[in-house]
Amino acid sequence: KFCNYVFQCILGIDFLEQIILRTNFEELKSLQAMSLVWCALSCVHHFYIRLRITHGPMDWSRRRQAKKAMRVYEMLMRVMLPELYNSVMYAIVTFYSESRMWHTEYLCAELLKRLLYISGENESTVHAILDVAEKTSIVNVREARQVIRVLYQVLDDYPWDTMDESLLYRLLTMFHKSIIPNIKDSYDYAPLRKGLEVCIRHILENLPNFHLLKVIKTMIEWTFDEDLPDECLLDFGNLLEYAAILHETYTFKDSLHRDLFPLVLELIASENRLHSLLGNRVMQHMMDRHNNRIHFDTPKIFFDDIHFNITVGEYRTEDKAFIRKYREMIHTTLLASIQLHGVHRINLESSYASIAIMVVEIPCGYTAAAIVCLAMAIQECTLSDDMIDFENSHRLHATVMAIMSLVCWVHKAAVFYDYLKTVLERRAQFAPHLNPPIRATYQYAQHHILWNKPELFFEDWEARYGLWKCFRTRRSRVGSITNLKQIVSQHEIS
């Protein structure tokens, strides 16, 4: 009986191939089209299942028959699509469900991929598979998971030049409901959470930049709207951070536009420390064009005579205009973040990384002045706040030292560096706890100064003078070179 069935499948493939070559598919009815698709799927399924049999002398024959069955299936798709797409898609989904075929994930995914590439109906296909997953989740959770696994294999490397916002919104909504299940939901999304996350990640990997920005904006808005438990926020935040990592930033005014950047800053300034941490990480990934984030994991001193593997960005007028536009908001936001959550080391280090990335990505005098102003504000708040934890104040002062040294290192501010070294050496002798690196606990010697002696902290006028000296000298040098070029050109003309 088995041999007879195999023989019938071989004949069936040959007959199907002849039908494809001789039939006028413009006159084909929906029911007839579905019957042909079921026939092709049945043969493909049979021959690919046989490939699992132990290797033997007939192995080459099985592979040849399986390849022929897949080739005939592709031929059928090409003559039916896109005109008969609805009938074909319904036939495939029905066959998978009734034959309990979803567990053969690789074969299901390969057949759907061919449908996807030939028809070009990417959004309709994903919607149809999601419909099956939702309906199946009510009666058979295991099969619903298998459906989602098939979907994320289909989406693994599929390029999305554009995507309908409704599909993106549906996927994000399903993932959101899987994180926070509600008894009012019509379907059971909770068991599908991991699979939906993988689906969305695969889609994000193949989305263009402007779609990624929409995803980031939508997810930040949902973060504000919903009171997510911490565990759920971590899952949701991981996906949001992944979207920010995938986004490629060229100019800040285009990526961090006026509808998005204020939301990111609002997230950073949130009273919820996980929101603040998430906002900092999103901003870092979207501003870090030269992959320097790894060098700013914790505050450290940037000595002028040491080479650090840090890529300093090029000066761009549009970047300076961006920082000028949002300077006050950035100052207020990062200062609030440190005041609210600086007691937590991970939050403090994250805020420091955001500040450091701005210094190296927008290397101009305006940025340097804005960041030094922020660092001085952090120092002033730490000195004036009597309620702040003693050891936490050390970490904040160490962070200020790290920020100041980075500004000096990036701009090669010699005079400012001399002043910084003076403060650094005084601290090293009498208050090493005020210098980086930051520590979990501090130990003090008898000669260490534990009160706020003014000589151990930065003076505002000294910082201003150091910046003025650095950038005034640089402007004078540029002006001298320009004048020299003009003199040389006039001499050549004469």
C-alpha positions as CSV (number, residue, x, y, z in Angstrom):
1,K,0.0,0.0,0.0
2,F,2.8,2.4,0.9
3,C,4.6,1.7,-2.4
4,N,1.3,2.3,-4.3
5,Y,0.9,5.6,-2.5
6,V,4.4,6.7,-3.4
7,F,3.8,5.8,-7.0
8,Q,0.5,7.8,-7.0
9,C,2.4,10.8,-5.7
10,I,5.0,10.5,-8.4
11,L,2.3,10.3,-11.0
12,G,0.4,13.1,-9.3
13,I,3.4,15.5,-9.7
14,D,3.7,14.6,-13.4
15,F,0.0,15.2,-14.0
16,L,0.1,18.5,-12.0
17,E,3.0,19.7,-14.1
18,Q,1.0,18.9,-17.3
19,I,-2.0,20.7,-16.0
20,I,0.1,23.8,-15.3
21,L,1.5,23.8,-18.8
22,R,-1.8,23.3,-20.6
23,T,-4.4,25.1,-18.5
24,N,-5.7,28.6,-19.1
25,F,-5.6,29.9,-15.5
26,E,-7.6,33.1,-16.4
27,E,-10.7,30.9,-16.6
28,L,-9.8,28.9,-13.4
29,K,-12.4,29.1,-10.6
30,S,-11.5,29.6,-7.0
31,L,-12.5,26.0,-5.9
32,Q,-10.5,24.5,-8.7
33,A,-7.4,26.6,-7.8
34,M,-7.7,25.5,-4.2
35,S,-7.8,21.8,-5.2
36,L,-4.6,22.2,-7.3
37,V,-2.8,23.9,-4.4
38,W,-3.9,21.1,-2.0
39,C,-2.6,18.5,-4.5
40,A,0.8,20.3,-4.8
41,L,1.1,20.7,-1.0
42,S,0.2,17.0,-0.4
43,C,3.0,15.9,-2.8
44,V,5.6,18.3,-1.5
45,H,4.8,17.3,2.1
46,H,5.0,13.6,1.3
47,F,8.3,13.8,-0.5
48,Y,10.0,16.0,2.1
49,I,8.8,13.8,4.9
50,R,10.5,10.9,3.1
51,L,13.8,12.7,3.3
52,R,13.8,12.1,7.0
53,I,14.1,8.3,6.4
54,T,17.5,6.8,7.2
55,H,20.0,7.3,4.4
56,G,20.2,4.4,1.9
57,P,20.7,3.5,-1.7
58,M,17.5,5.4,-2.7
59,D,18.5,8.6,-1.0
60,W,19.3,10.4,-4.3
61,S,15.9,9.4,-5.7
62,R,14.1,10.9,-2.7
63,R,16.0,14.2,-3.0
64,R,15.3,14.3,-6.7
65,Q,11.5,13.7,-6.2
66,A,11.4,16.3,-3.4
67,K,13.1,19.0,-5.6
68,K,10.7,18.2,-8.5
69,A,7.7,18.5,-6.2
70,M,9.0,21.9,-4.9
71,R,9.7,23.1,-8.5
72,V,6.1,22.1,-9.6
73,Y,4.7,24.0,-6.5
74,E,6.7,27.1,-7.6
75,M,5.4,26.8,-11.1
76,L,1.8,26.6,-9.8
77,M,2.4,29.7,-7.6
78,R,3.8,31.7,-10.6
79,V,0.8,31.0,-12.8
80,M,-1.8,31.6,-10.1
81,L,-0.4,34.7,-8.4
82,P,-1.2,37.4,-7.8
83,E,-4.6,37.1,-9.4
84,L,-5.7,34.1,-7.3
85,Y,-3.8,35.1,-4.1
86,N,-6.8,34.9,-1.7
87,S,-7.7,31.4,-2.9
88,V,-4.1,30.2,-2.7
89,M,-3.5,31.7,0.7
90,Y,-6.7,30.2,2.1
91,A,-5.8,26.8,0.6
92,I,-2.4,26.8,2.2
93,V,-3.5,27.9,5.7
94,T,-6.4,25.3,5.6
95,F,-4.1,22.5,4.5
96,Y,-1.6,23.4,7.3
97,S,-4.3,23.4,9.9
98,E,-6.3,20.3,8.9
99,S,-3.2,18.2,8.3
100,R,-1.6,19.3,11.6
101,M,1.4,20.4,9.5
102,W,2.5,23.5,11.5
103,H,5.0,21.5,13.5
104,T,7.1,20.9,10.4
105,E,8.2,24.5,10.7
106,Y,11.0,24.6,8.2
107,L,8.9,23.2,5.3
108,C,5.9,25.4,6.2
109,A,8.2,28.4,6.2
110,E,9.8,27.6,2.9
111,L,6.5,27.2,1.2
112,L,5.2,30.4,2.6
113,K,8.4,32.2,1.6
114,R,7.9,31.2,-2.0
115,L,4.3,32.5,-1.8
116,L,5.6,35.7,-0.3
117,Y,8.3,36.4,-2.9
118,I,6.2,35.5,-5.9
119,S,3.0,37.3,-4.9
120,G,4.5,40.3,-3.2
121,E,1.5,40.3,-0.9
122,N,3.7,40.5,2.2
123,E,1.3,42.4,4.6
124,S,-1.7,40.3,3.6
125,T,0.3,37.1,4.2
126,V,1.4,38.2,7.7
127,H,-2.1,39.3,8.6
128,A,-3.5,35.9,7.5
129,I,-0.9,33.9,9.6
130,L,-1.6,36.2,12.6
131,D,-5.3,35.5,12.2
132,V,-4.6,31.7,12.4
133,A,-2.4,32.2,15.5
134,E,-5.1,34.2,17.3
135,K,-7.9,31.8,16.6
136,T,-5.7,28.7,17.4
137,S,-4.6,30.2,20.7
138,I,-8.1,29.7,22.1
139,V,-8.2,25.9,21.5
140,N,-4.6,24.8,21.1
141,V,-1.8,26.9,22.6
142,R,0.9,24.6,21.4
143,E,-0.2,24.8,17.8
144,A,-0.5,28.6,18.1
145,R,3.1,28.8,19.2
146,Q,4.1,26.6,16.2
147,V,2.2,29.0,13.9
148,I,4.2,32.0,15.3
149,R,7.5,30.1,15.0
150,V,6.7,29.5,11.3
151,L,6.0,33.2,10.9
152,Y,9.3,34.4,12.4
153,Q,11.2,32.0,10.2
154,V,9.3,33.5,7.2
155,L,10.2,37.0,8.4
156,D,13.8,36.2,9.2
157,D,15.4,37.8,6.1
158,Y,12.4,39.3,4.2
159,P,13.2,42.9,3.1
160,W,10.5,45.4,3.9
161,D,10.9,48.5,1.7
162,T,7.7,49.8,3.2
163,M,5.2,48.5,5.7
164,D,1.6,49.4,6.3
165,E,1.3,51.0,9.7
166,S,-1.7,48.9,10.5
167,L,0.4,45.7,10.4
168,L,3.1,47.2,12.5
169,Y,0.5,48.5,15.0
170,R,-1.1,45.1,15.2
171,L,2.1,43.3,15.9
172,L,3.1,45.8,18.6
173,T,-0.5,45.6,20.1
174,M,-0.3,41.8,20.2
175,F,3.1,41.9,21.9
176,H,1.8,44.5,24.3
177,K,-1.2,42.3,25.2
178,S,1.1,39.3,25.6
179,I,3.1,41.2,28.3
180,I,0.0,42.5,30.1
181,P,-2.7,39.8,29.7
182,N,-6.3,41.0,30.1
183,I,-9.3,38.7,30.8
184,K,-11.3,40.9,28.4
185,D,-9.0,40.0,25.4
186,S,-10.7,37.7,22.9
187,Y,-7.5,35.6,22.4
188,D,-4.8,34.2,24.6
189,Y,-1.7,36.2,23.8
190,A,0.5,35.4,26.8
191,P,1.9,32.1,25.6
192,L,2.9,33.8,22.3
193,R,5.0,36.5,23.9
194,K,8.5,35.2,23.0
195,G,7.5,34.2,19.5
196,L,5.9,37.6,18.9
197,E,9.0,39.3,20.1
198,V,11.2,37.4,17.7
199,C,8.8,38.2,14.9
200,I,9.0,41.9,15.6
201,R,12.8,41.8,15.9
202,H,13.1,40.1,12.5
203,I,10.8,42.7,11.0
204,L,12.8,45.6,12.7
205,E,16.0,44.2,11.2
206,N,14.6,44.6,7.7
207,L,12.8,47.9,8.1
208,P,14.0,51.2,6.6
209,N,15.0,54.0,9.0
210,F,11.8,56.1,8.8
211,H,9.7,53.1,9.9
212,L,12.1,52.4,12.8
213,L,11.5,56.0,14.0
214,K,7.7,55.3,14.0
215,V,8.2,52.2,16.0
216,I,10.4,54.0,18.6
217,K,7.9,56.9,18.9
218,T,4.9,54.5,19.3
219,M,6.6,52.4,21.9
220,I,7.7,55.4,23.9
221,E,4.2,56.8,23.9
222,W,2.9,53.4,25.1
223,T,5.5,53.4,27.9
224,F,4.0,56.6,29.2
225,D,0.3,55.6,28.7
226,E,0.5,52.2,30.4
227,D,1.5,51.6,34.1
228,L,3.7,48.6,33.3
229,P,5.1,46.4,36.1
230,D,8.9,46.4,36.2
231,E,9.3,43.0,34.7
232,C,7.0,43.8,31.8
233,L,8.7,47.2,31.3
234,L,12.0,45.4,30.9
235,D,10.6,43.1,28.2
236,F,9.0,46.1,26.4
237,G,12.1,48.2,26.9
238,N,14.4,45.6,25.4
239,L,12.4,45.7,22.2
240,L,12.4,49.5,22.2
241,E,16.2,49.6,22.8
242,Y,16.7,47.1,20.0
243,A,14.8,49.3,17.6
244,A,17.0,52.3,18.6
245,I,20.2,50.1,18.1
246,L,19.1,49.2,14.5
247,H,18.3,52.8,13.6
248,E,21.2,54.4,11.6
249,T,21.6,58.1,12.5
250,Y,23.1,60.5,9.9
251,T,21.9,63.9,11.2
252,F,20.3,64.5,14.5
253,K,17.7,66.8,13.2
254,D,16.3,64.0,11.0
255,S,16.5,61.1,13.5
256,L,15.8,62.9,16.7
257,H,13.1,65.2,15.2
258,R,10.8,67.5,17.1
259,D,8.1,64.8,17.5
260,L,10.5,62.2,18.9
261,F,13.4,63.9,20.8
262,P,11.2,65.7,23.4
263,L,9.6,62.3,24.2
264,V,13.0,60.7,24.7
265,L,14.0,63.6,27.1
266,E,10.7,63.3,28.9
267,L,11.4,59.6,29.4
268,I,14.9,60.4,30.8
269,A,13.4,63.0,33.3
270,S,10.8,60.5,34.5
271,E,10.4,59.9,38.2
272,N,10.4,56.1,37.4
273,R,14.1,55.1,37.4
274,L,13.5,52.3,34.8
275,H,11.9,54.8,32.5
276,S,14.8,57.2,33.0
277,L,17.3,54.4,32.3
278,L,15.5,53.3,29.2
279,G,15.3,56.9,27.9
280,N,19.1,57.3,28.4
281,R,19.8,54.1,26.5
282,V,17.5,55.0,23.6
283,M,19.2,58.4,23.3
284,Q,22.7,56.9,23.5
285,H,22.0,54.4,20.7
286,M,20.5,57.1,18.5
287,M,23.3,59.6,19.0
288,D,26.2,57.2,19.0
289,R,27.2,57.4,15.3
290,H,30.8,56.3,15.9
291,N,30.2,53.4,18.3
292,N,31.9,55.0,21.3
293,R,29.3,54.0,23.9
294,I,31.4,51.0,25.0
295,H,34.1,53.5,26.2
296,F,31.7,55.4,28.5
297,D,30.4,52.5,30.6
298,T,31.6,54.1,33.8
299,P,33.2,57.5,34.7
300,K,37.0,57.6,34.3
301,I,39.7,60.2,33.9
302,F,40.8,61.1,30.3
303,F,44.4,62.0,30.6
304,D,45.8,64.3,27.9
305,D,48.9,62.2,27.2
306,I,47.0,58.9,26.7
307,H,45.4,57.6,23.5
308,F,41.9,56.3,23.9
309,N,40.2,54.3,21.1
310,I,37.5,56.9,20.8
311,T,36.3,58.3,17.4
312,V,35.5,62.0,17.7
313,G,32.9,63.2,15.3
314,E,33.4,65.9,12.7
315,Y,32.0,69.4,13.3
316,R,28.7,69.9,11.5
317,T,26.8,73.2,11.6
318,E,23.4,71.3,11.6
319,D,24.5,69.3,14.7
320,K,25.5,72.5,16.4
321,A,22.1,74.0,15.5
322,F,20.4,70.9,17.0
323,I,22.3,71.2,20.3
324,R,21.6,74.9,20.4
325,K,17.8,74.3,19.9
326,Y,17.5,71.7,22.7
327,R,20.3,72.9,25.0
328,E,18.0,74.1,27.8
329,M,15.8,70.9,27.6
330,I,18.9,68.7,27.6
331,H,20.4,70.5,30.6
332,T,17.2,70.4,32.6
333,T,16.5,66.7,31.7
334,L,19.9,65.3,32.5
335,L,20.2,67.3,35.7
336,A,16.8,66.0,36.9
337,S,17.7,62.5,35.9
338,I,20.9,62.6,38.0
339,Q,19.2,64.3,41.0
340,L,16.3,61.8,41.0
341,H,18.2,58.6,40.2
342,G,21.9,59.3,40.7
343,V,21.8,57.2,43.9
344,H,21.5,54.1,41.7
345,R,24.9,53.4,40.1
346,I,23.4,52.0,36.9
347,N,21.4,55.2,36.3
348,L,24.3,57.5,37.1
349,E,26.5,55.6,34.7
350,S,23.8,55.7,32.0
351,S,23.4,59.5,32.4
352,Y,27.2,59.9,32.2
353,A,27.3,57.9,29.0
354,S,24.6,60.1,27.4
355,I,26.6,63.3,28.3
356,A,29.9,61.8,27.1
357,I,28.4,60.7,23.7
358,M,27.2,64.3,23.1
359,V,30.7,65.6,23.8
360,V,32.3,63.4,21.2
361,E,29.5,63.4,18.6
362,I,29.1,67.2,18.5
363,P,32.7,68.5,19.1
364,C,32.2,72.3,19.1
365,G,32.6,75.1,21.5
366,Y,28.9,75.5,22.1
367,T,28.6,71.8,23.2
368,A,31.7,72.0,25.4
369,A,30.3,75.1,27.1
370,A,26.8,73.5,27.6
371,I,28.3,70.3,29.0
372,V,30.7,72.1,31.4
373,C,27.7,74.2,32.5
374,L,25.8,71.0,33.2
375,A,28.7,69.5,35.1
376,M,29.0,72.6,37.3
377,A,25.3,72.4,38.0
378,I,25.7,68.8,39.1
379,Q,28.5,69.8,41.4
380,E,26.5,72.7,42.8
381,C,23.4,70.6,43.5
382,T,25.6,68.0,45.2
383,L,27.3,70.5,47.4
384,S,24.1,72.3,48.4
385,D,21.9,69.3,49.0
386,D,22.2,68.3,52.7
387,M,20.0,65.3,52.3
388,I,22.2,63.5,49.8
389,D,23.9,60.3,50.8
390,F,27.6,60.9,51.7
391,E,29.0,58.1,49.5
392,N,26.7,59.0,46.7
393,S,28.0,62.6,46.7
394,H,31.5,61.1,46.1
395,R,30.2,59.3,43.0
396,L,28.6,62.5,41.7
397,H,31.8,64.5,42.1
398,A,33.8,61.7,40.4
399,T,31.3,61.9,37.5
400,V,31.9,65.6,37.2
401,M,35.6,65.1,37.1
402,A,35.2,62.5,34.3
403,I,33.0,64.8,32.3
404,M,35.5,67.7,32.6
405,S,38.5,65.6,31.7
406,L,36.6,64.3,28.6
407,V,35.9,67.9,27.4
408,C,39.5,68.8,27.8
409,W,40.7,65.6,26.0
410,V,38.3,66.1,23.0
411,H,39.2,69.7,22.5
412,K,42.9,69.6,23.6
413,A,42.2,72.4,26.0
414,A,45.7,72.9,27.5
415,V,44.9,75.7,29.9
416,F,41.7,74.0,31.1
417,Y,43.7,70.8,31.5
418,D,46.3,72.5,33.7
419,Y,43.5,73.6,36.1
420,L,41.9,70.2,36.0
421,K,45.2,68.5,36.9
422,T,45.5,70.9,39.9
423,V,42.1,69.9,41.3
424,L,42.9,66.2,40.5
425,E,46.2,66.3,42.3
426,R,44.7,68.0,45.4
427,R,42.0,65.3,45.5
428,A,44.5,62.5,45.0
429,Q,46.4,63.7,48.1
430,F,43.6,64.7,50.4
431,A,40.3,63.4,49.0
432,P,40.8,60.5,46.6
433,H,37.2,59.5,47.1
434,L,36.2,62.5,44.9
435,N,38.0,61.1,41.9
436,P,37.0,58.3,39.5
437,P,36.5,55.4,39.5
438,I,33.3,55.3,41.4
439,R,33.1,52.6,44.1
440,A,30.4,50.7,45.9
441,T,31.9,51.5,49.3
442,Y,34.7,54.0,50.3
443,Q,37.4,53.8,52.9
444,Y,39.0,56.9,54.4
445,A,42.4,57.6,55.9
446,Q,43.0,59.9,58.8
447,H,44.4,62.7,56.7
448,H,41.5,62.6,54.2
449,I,39.3,65.7,54.0
450,L,35.7,64.8,54.4
451,W,34.2,68.3,54.4
452,N,33.5,70.4,51.4
453,K,36.8,72.3,51.1
454,P,36.5,74.8,48.2
455,E,40.0,74.0,46.8
456,L,38.9,70.4,46.1
457,F,36.1,71.4,43.7
458,F,35.9,73.2,40.4
459,E,35.5,77.0,40.4
460,D,33.0,78.4,37.9
461,W,35.3,81.3,36.7
462,E,38.3,78.9,36.2
463,A,36.1,76.6,34.0
464,R,34.9,79.6,32.0
465,Y,38.5,80.9,31.6
466,G,39.7,77.5,30.5
467,L,37.0,77.3,27.8
468,W,37.5,80.9,26.7
469,K,41.3,80.3,26.4
470,C,40.8,77.1,24.4
471,F,38.3,78.4,21.8
472,R,39.5,82.0,21.6
473,T,43.0,80.7,20.8
474,R,41.5,78.3,18.2
475,R,39.5,81.1,16.5
476,S,42.5,83.4,16.4
477,R,44.6,80.6,14.8
478,V,41.9,80.0,12.2
479,G,41.7,83.7,11.5
480,S,45.4,83.9,11.1
481,I,45.5,81.0,8.7
482,T,42.7,82.6,6.7
483,N,44.5,86.0,6.5
484,L,47.7,84.2,5.5
485,K,45.9,82.4,2.7
486,Q,44.5,85.8,1.5
487,I,47.9,87.4,1.5
488,V,49.4,84.5,-0.5
489,S,46.6,84.5,-3.0
490,Q,47.0,88.3,-3.5
491,H,50.8,87.9,-3.9
492,E,50.2,85.2,-6.6
493,I,47.8,87.4,-8.5
494,S,50.2,90.3,-8.5
